[in-house]
Amino acid sequence: MRKLFIFFAALSFISAEAQEPLNQKAQKNISLGFSFSPDYSFRSLSNNDGSPSSGFIINVRNGYETDKFGYTTGLNLNIECSKHIEFQTGILYSNKGYQTIKQDLNYPAPSPNLPTQIKFVYNFHYLDIPFKINFATGKNKVKFIAGAGITANFLLKENEKNIRYYSNGDNKEEKESSTSDFEKFNISSLISLGVEYKLNENIFLRTEPTFRYGLLKVIDEPVTERLWNLGLNIGVYYKLK
C-alpha cells in the first residue's frame, strides 16, 4: 500500500512537471497590447429613396462637408493559431465622423459682436470589438503583417459641435447632443498592412496603416451615411509567460 502511494505521488509530480512547460508554451502564444490610431475620418453618402431631391442634397453636402481628425484606441488580445496565422480581438474606443468647412455668415446689419463664420463638427463615439485574422511572415526581429476582418460597433453617443469665428480673431465653441435617431449598432470591415518589430523575447511593436469602412447605414433617412476612416495603428504588445 505504501509503495502504491509512493508510485502515485511520483506520477503526480512527474505529470505536474511535464504540464508546466506545456502551459508556458500555450501562454506564449497569447499576447496583450495597447494601441492608438490617429485617423483620417469621413463618411460616404447614399440616396436611400432614389429621389432627385435626395440626390441634390448629396451634391450640396459633398460641396461643404469634409474630413475631420478621429482616433481609435484600446486593448488588444492576440492568439497565435500557427507560425504565420494569428487571431486578434479586443475592446476599443473610437471617435469617427466629419465636419463642415467654414461658412460665411451675412447679416443685414453687421455687428462686431456677431460671428462672421461658423463650422460644424459631427462626432460619433463607438465601443468597438474587432474580429481579425493576421498573416505574418519574416525572420529574426522584423515581421510583415497583413490583416483583415470585421468590427462590431456599438454607438455610445453622438454630438454636434459648432465653432463660431469672430472678426477680432476670437472663436467660441458650443456642443450639444444630436436629436437624430442614429443606429445603435453597426459593422465595419477592416484591412491592414504593417510591420512588427521585436524588442525582446516578450515585447514587440506594431505599426499598421488600417482602413475601416462601415457596412451598415448610420441612420435610416432618405440621405444616409456610412462612416469610414484611414489611420496609422501603433501598438505595443507583451507576450504572456
Secondary structure as GFF3:
##gff-version 3
##sequence-region A 1 241
A	DSSP	alpha_helix	2	27	.	.	.	ID=ss1
A	DSSP	beta_strand	30	47	.	.	.	ID=ss2
A	DSSP	alpha_helix	52	64	.	.	.	ID=ss3
A	DSSP	beta_strand	65	66	.	.	.	ID=ss4
A	DSSP	beta_strand	68	80	.	.	.	ID=ss5
A	DSSP	beta_strand	85	100	.	.	.	ID=ss6
A	DSSP	beta_strand	103	104	.	.	.	ID=ss7
A	DSSP	beta_strand	117	137	.	.	.	ID=ss8
A	DSSP	beta_strand	142	165	.	.	.	ID=ss9
A	DSSP	beta_strand	171	177	.	.	.	ID=ss10
A	DSSP	beta_strand	185	198	.	.	.	ID=ss11
A	DSSP	beta_strand	203	214	.	.	.	ID=ss12
A	DSSP	beta_strand	223	239	.	.	.	ID=ss13
###
